[in-house]
Amino acid sequence: LADEPQFGVCLDLAHAFISSTPMESWFETLLPRASHLHINDNDDVEDTHHPVGGRDFPWNLYKASIERIPPDKSPSVLIEVRNYDALMKFVNFM
């Protein structure tokens, strides 16, 4: 499917983070094909949908990786949090 322009992946970064695969591998392998991202923070054990900066997710690695994507290839992003207060913490952090 690499030659199919309509093919992309939804990369759920919280799920990737709690997997046994290093985040660098997820970013290197899937980020170039990601058309959509799900982002939230967690404790590296469970997908808890905490706001960004509230737990252990490596946001510096995320920032460095996402900045390498050309603007015309940037994926859409879904912020996954549980309530309005968490959303506002997320927005302020970003």
N, C-alpha and C positions, 0 to 999 in steps of 0.2 A: 504493500500500500504506500510505500515511500514516494512513488511517482504520482499518486492521486492527490491533486491539489485540494480536494474537498475533505480529505481525511485529516483528523486532528485528534488529540486526546484531552480528556479532562484530568488534570493532575491535582489530586487532593493532597495538599502538602502535609496536613495533619496525619493522614493515614500513612504517607510516606515516612514521616518522622518516627512513628511508632513501629515501623517495620524494622527488620534486622539489616536492611540495606542502608549503607551510608547515604546521607542527603546529597553529597556531591555526585553520587552515581545517578540518583533520580534526576537531578538538575541537568547533568551532562547528557543523559539518555533521552529524557522525555521533554524537557523544557523547550528544545527547538521545535517539537511537534505539538506543543500544548496550544490549544485554541481557547482553553478555559482553565482557570485556577480556582480552587476552593482554598481559602486561607483562614486559619485561626491558630490559637496557641494551645498547647497542652503540656502535660508533664512527662512526655516521652514514654508513657505507659498506656494511656487511654485517650481517645479522642474526646476531650472534655469541652470543646468549643469556648475556650477562654479568649478574652480579647488579646490582641497583639501586645506583646511585652509583659503579659501577666504570668507567664510560665517559662518553659525551657527551650522553646523553638529557636533555632539559630537565625534570627532575623538579619544579622549582618551578612550571612551567606546568601540568604534570599535576595537581599538588596544588590549584592555584587553580581549574582546570577541574572537577575531580571534586568539589570542595567546593560547587559551584553546583548539583549534582544533588540533588533532594529525596531524603531517605532511603528513601522507598517506591519510588523509581525507580532506586536504585543497581544497577549491573550487577554480576554475579559476576566474579571475577578469577582468571585462571590465571597463576601465576608460572612463567615458562619459564626454567629454568636447567639446566645440564648435570650437576651433582653436588651432593652433600649440603653440602659446604663452601660452595659458591656460594649454596645455599638459606639457610644460616645467615647469610651476609653480607647477603642480601636481607632476611631477617627483622629483623636488627639495625638495618639502615638505615631500614626502614619504621617 
